[in-house]
């Protein structure tokens, strides 16, 4: 096989894979009771995260995960 034949075969397989993944997404969405995702590839459940800073009170009494408590030394 030539390089062009190899590239054409890879392209066909990628297209087959894309089609299979889209079909699987439709099936999973249908089984879960959700509507199928649109062909644009965007999920309908996308959430926009605002650029505004979070309320500092939300972080009161929170320890840094993996670093230990603020008033204690790490092991």
C-alpha positions in Angstrom: 0.0 0.0 0.0 1.1 3.5 -0.7 1.1 6.4 1.8 -2.0 7.8 0.0 -3.8 4.5 0.4 -2.9 4.4 4.1 -4.1 8.0 4.6 -7.4 7.3 2.8 -7.9 4.2 4.9 -7.3 6.2 8.1 -9.7 8.9 7.0 -12.4 6.4 6.3 -11.9 4.7 9.7 -12.0 8.1 11.5 -15.3 8.9 9.7 -16.6 5.5 10.8 -15.5 6.2 14.3 -17.2 9.6 14.4 -20.4 8.1 13.0 -20.3 5.4 15.6 -19.7 7.8 18.5 -22.6 10.1 17.4 -24.9 7.1 17.2 -23.8 5.9 20.7 -24.4 9.4 22.1 -27.9 9.4 20.6 -28.6 6.0 22.1 -27.3 6.9 25.6 -29.2 10.2 25.5 -32.4 8.4 24.6 -32.0 5.7 27.3 -31.5 8.4 29.9 -34.6 10.3 28.8 -32.6 13.2 27.4 -33.0 14.6 24.0 -30.2 13.7 21.6 -27.3 16.2 21.3 -27.4 18.4 18.3 -25.1 17.7 15.3 -23.0 20.7 16.2 -21.4 18.7 18.9 -22.4 21.0 21.7 -24.1 19.5 24.7 -27.4 21.1 25.7 -26.3 21.1 29.3 -23.5 23.6 28.9 -23.3 26.0 31.8 -21.9 29.5 31.4 -19.5 30.4 34.2 -19.5 34.2 35.1 -16.3 36.2 35.2 -17.3 37.9 38.4 -15.3 36.9 41.5 -16.8 34.4 43.9 -18.2 35.6 47.2 -15.3 35.3 49.7 -17.7 34.1 52.4 -18.1 30.9 50.4 -14.6 29.9 51.4 -14.9 30.5 55.1 -13.6 27.5 57.2 -12.4 25.7 54.2 -9.2 23.7 54.3 -6.9 23.5 51.3 -7.4 20.0 49.9 -4.2 18.0 50.2 -2.4 20.7 52.1 -4.0 20.4 55.5 -5.6 23.0 57.7 -4.5 26.6 57.7 -3.5 26.6 61.3 -1.6 23.3 61.2 1.6 22.3 59.6 1.7 19.8 56.8 3.0 16.4 57.7 
